[in-house]
Structure formats: C-alpha cells, structure tokens
Amino acid sequence: MNQNNHVKIEVADPSALGLFGLAMVTLVASASKFGLINGVSMVIPWAIFLGAFAQLVACLNDIKHGNVFGTTAFGAYAFFWFGMAMSWMVQLGVFGEAMKAAADPKAFGFAFLGYLIFTLFMTVGAVETNKTLLIIFVLIDFLFLGLTCSTFGIAPHAMHTVAAVAEISIAIVALYGSAANVLNKTFGREFLPLGKPLGIFKK
C-alpha cells in the first residue's frame, strides 16, 4: 500500500526584512547624494548587506510563498545593489588601476534605464498589493528617472535632486512598511494600516 505524506513547512512573510533592507540602504545612499557623507566608500557595506543580502533573503523566502511579485521585486533590487557595490569598488580601484581607468560611468545610465523600465511595470503590479508598496514603487520610479537623466547629462543638477529626494522618501516609507508588517503580524490585527489594493486590474 502506497502512502504519500505531504509535509507543509511554514515560512514567515519576509516583507518586513526586505523593506527594512531597502530602507537602510536608501537612507545611507541618500545621505551621500545630499552631501551629508563623503563619497560612496561607506555606502558599499550597506549596499551589500542590507540592500543586497537582506532583500535576497526576502526573495528566497517569497519563492516558498509562491509570491511571484515579491520574489521578482526583492530579487531584482538585491542584485541591483550587488551590481552597484561592485561598480563603486571598480571606480575606487579595488580591482586594480586598469579596471578603474577603463570604467565608463555611462554604463550606470543604461543600468538605471533598464531598472526604470522594470520598476514601471512592477508599479503596475503594485497597484494590486497595498498602497504603501505602491507609494514605494512610484518613488523608485522617480529615483531611477532622476538617476538615468543625471547620468546621461539631462538636467543633471535638477535630476540629481529628484533622485536624492525620492531616495530619502523611499527610506521613510519603507521603514513604515517594515514596521507595519512586523507589528500587524505580531498583534494579529491592523496596528498600522498598509492601505488596501486599488482594485483596478483585478476583478
């Protein structure tokens, strides 16, 4: 007689961790854009461990939830921060003077453009998640718009300011989103509202 045993493994919702990682890296990176800290040397550790690894852990756990949106979002932005950290290290000469001398900053512009396009269609998906997440994605749209334009020399000063303001705003809203996810789950009720989906695309 054949018996099939199905084991279900409960996995915690990783949204709070992923949003905290996003909040911390954008907080530190925005401080660099506003000139509150010099250079990107001390942004790199936060980019790797909070922006990249924390969101990658969230991505891998969202896979277990079967959450395509969360998996894609956390995974894509995790690898963005890995890429940014390595690019900054190239510019700083960590991998040798030859790589530093050959580095073309316009490569950032094309990466930012690709992520702008990605974030735009993810924003459409965020419409059916919650309002807090939707606000974060709209702000990320402005961040990548500012980064793309400033890198390609299109109104660089104004677009740099747009990117800096968007980035600090992402940090604030993502901290709120992380807190809401933790406290709502801990107390088993809506302690901090995340906002209901707009219900435009889903019946």
C-alpha positions as CSV (number, residue, x, y, z in Angstrom):
1,M,0.0,0.0,0.0
2,N,1.5,3.3,-1.1
3,Q,1.2,6.2,1.2
4,N,2.0,9.8,0.2
5,N,2.9,12.1,3.0
6,H,2.8,15.8,2.4
7,V,4.8,18.0,4.7
8,K,4.0,21.7,4.8
9,I,6.7,24.0,6.0
10,E,5.5,27.3,7.4
11,V,7.7,30.2,6.3
12,A,7.3,33.7,7.8
13,D,6.4,36.6,5.5
14,P,9.7,38.1,4.5
15,S,8.3,41.5,3.6
16,A,9.4,43.3,6.8
17,L,13.0,42.2,6.4
18,G,13.1,43.1,2.7
19,L,11.6,46.5,3.3
20,F,14.0,47.1,6.1
21,G,16.9,46.3,3.9
22,L,15.6,48.7,1.2
23,A,15.0,51.4,3.8
24,M,18.5,51.2,5.3
25,V,20.4,51.2,2.0
26,T,18.4,54.1,0.6
27,L,18.8,56.1,3.8
28,V,22.6,55.8,3.7
29,A,22.8,56.3,-0.1
30,S,20.6,59.4,0.0
31,A,22.9,60.9,2.7
32,S,25.7,60.5,0.1
33,K,23.5,62.2,-2.6
34,F,22.7,65.1,-0.3
35,G,26.4,65.5,0.5
36,L,26.0,64.6,4.2
37,I,28.7,61.9,3.8
38,N,31.7,62.0,1.5
39,G,31.9,59.5,-1.4
40,V,30.5,56.0,-1.5
41,S,33.1,54.0,0.4
42,M,30.9,53.7,3.5
43,V,27.8,53.2,1.4
44,I,29.2,49.9,0.0
45,P,28.8,47.8,3.1
46,W,25.2,48.8,3.5
47,A,24.6,48.2,-0.2
48,I,26.0,44.6,0.1
49,F,24.5,43.5,3.4
50,L,21.2,45.4,3.6
51,G,20.4,46.4,0.1
52,A,21.6,43.1,-1.4
53,F,21.6,40.3,1.1
54,A,18.6,41.3,3.2
55,Q,16.5,41.6,0.0
56,L,17.9,38.4,-1.4
57,V,16.8,36.5,1.8
58,A,13.4,38.1,1.4
59,C,13.3,37.0,-2.3
60,L,14.2,33.4,-1.5
61,N,11.5,33.2,1.2
62,D,8.9,34.7,-1.1
63,I,9.7,31.9,-3.5
64,K,8.5,29.5,-0.8
65,H,5.3,31.5,-0.5
66,G,4.8,31.2,-4.3
67,N,4.8,35.1,-4.4
68,V,6.0,35.9,-7.9
69,F,5.7,39.7,-7.4
70,G,7.7,39.7,-4.1
71,T,10.2,37.2,-5.4
72,T,10.9,39.3,-8.5
73,A,10.9,42.7,-6.8
74,F,13.2,41.7,-3.9
75,G,15.4,39.6,-6.1
76,A,15.9,42.2,-8.8
77,Y,16.7,45.0,-6.4
78,A,19.0,42.8,-4.4
79,F,21.1,42.1,-7.5
80,F,20.9,45.9,-8.3
81,W,22.7,46.6,-5.1
82,F,25.2,43.9,-5.6
83,G,25.9,45.5,-9.0
84,M,26.1,49.0,-7.6
85,A,28.5,47.9,-4.8
86,M,30.8,46.2,-7.3
87,S,30.7,49.1,-9.7
88,W,31.6,51.5,-6.9
89,M,34.5,49.2,-6.0
90,V,35.7,49.3,-9.6
91,Q,35.6,53.1,-9.6
92,L,37.6,53.1,-6.3
93,G,40.3,50.9,-7.7
94,V,39.6,47.9,-5.6
95,F,40.1,45.6,-8.6
96,G,43.1,47.4,-9.9
97,E,44.0,50.6,-11.7
98,A,43.4,49.1,-15.1
99,M,39.7,48.4,-14.4
100,K,39.4,51.8,-12.7
101,A,40.9,53.6,-15.7
102,A,38.6,51.7,-18.2
103,A,35.4,52.3,-16.2
104,D,32.8,54.3,-18.2
105,P,30.2,56.0,-16.0
106,K,27.7,55.9,-18.8
107,A,27.3,52.2,-18.0
108,F,25.4,53.3,-14.9
109,G,23.0,55.2,-17.1
110,F,22.0,52.1,-19.1
111,A,21.6,50.1,-15.9
112,F,19.4,52.8,-14.4
113,L,17.3,53.0,-17.6
114,G,16.8,49.2,-17.5
115,Y,15.7,49.4,-13.9
116,L,13.4,52.3,-14.7
117,I,11.6,50.2,-17.2
118,F,11.5,47.3,-14.8
119,T,10.1,49.4,-12.0
120,L,7.5,51.0,-14.2
121,F,5.8,47.6,-15.0
122,M,6.3,46.5,-11.3
123,T,4.5,49.6,-10.3
124,V,1.5,48.4,-12.3
125,G,1.6,45.2,-10.3
126,A,2.0,47.1,-7.0
127,V,-1.4,48.7,-7.7
128,E,-2.9,45.3,-6.6
129,T,-0.7,44.8,-3.5
130,N,-1.2,47.7,-1.0
131,K,-1.0,51.4,-1.0
132,T,2.3,51.6,1.0
133,L,4.0,49.3,-1.5
134,L,2.5,51.3,-4.4
135,I,3.9,54.6,-3.0
136,I,7.3,52.9,-2.6
137,F,7.3,51.8,-6.3
138,V,6.2,55.3,-7.5
139,L,9.1,56.8,-5.6
140,I,11.5,54.2,-7.0
141,D,10.3,55.3,-10.5
142,F,11.3,58.9,-9.7
143,L,14.6,57.6,-8.3
144,F,15.6,55.8,-11.5
145,L,14.3,58.6,-13.6
146,G,16.5,61.1,-11.8
147,L,19.5,58.7,-11.9
148,T,19.1,57.9,-15.6
149,C,18.7,61.6,-16.6
150,S,21.5,62.9,-14.4
151,T,23.9,60.2,-15.5
152,F,23.2,60.9,-19.2
153,G,23.6,64.7,-18.6
154,I,20.0,65.6,-18.9
155,A,19.3,68.5,-16.5
156,P,21.9,66.8,-14.2
157,H,21.6,69.1,-11.2
158,A,17.7,69.0,-11.1
159,M,17.6,65.3,-11.8
160,H,20.2,64.6,-9.1
161,T,18.0,66.5,-6.6
162,V,14.9,64.5,-7.8
163,A,16.9,61.2,-7.2
164,A,18.0,62.3,-3.7
165,V,14.6,63.4,-2.6
166,A,13.0,60.2,-4.0
167,E,15.6,58.1,-2.2
168,I,15.2,59.6,1.2
169,S,11.4,59.3,0.7
170,I,11.7,55.6,-0.2
171,A,13.7,55.1,3.1
172,I,10.9,56.7,5.2
173,V,8.0,54.9,3.5
174,A,9.9,51.5,3.5
175,L,10.6,51.9,7.3
176,Y,6.9,52.5,7.8
177,G,6.1,49.4,5.7
178,S,8.6,47.3,7.6
179,A,7.1,48.4,10.9
180,A,3.6,47.8,9.7
181,N,4.4,44.2,8.5
182,V,6.1,43.3,11.8
183,L,3.5,44.9,14.2
184,N,0.4,43.7,12.2
185,K,1.7,40.1,12.2
186,T,2.8,40.3,15.8
187,F,-0.5,41.7,17.2
188,G,-2.7,39.8,14.7
189,R,-4.5,42.9,13.7
190,E,-4.1,46.1,11.7
191,F,-1.9,48.0,14.0
192,L,-0.5,50.2,11.3
193,P,-2.5,50.4,8.0
194,L,-0.8,49.5,4.8
195,G,-3.7,50.5,2.6
196,K,-5.9,48.3,0.6
197,P,-5.2,47.5,-3.1
198,L,-6.8,49.9,-5.6
199,G,-8.7,47.1,-7.3
200,I,-8.3,48.5,-10.8
201,F,-6.9,45.4,-12.6
202,K,-8.3,42.5,-10.5
203,K,-12.0,41.7,-10.5
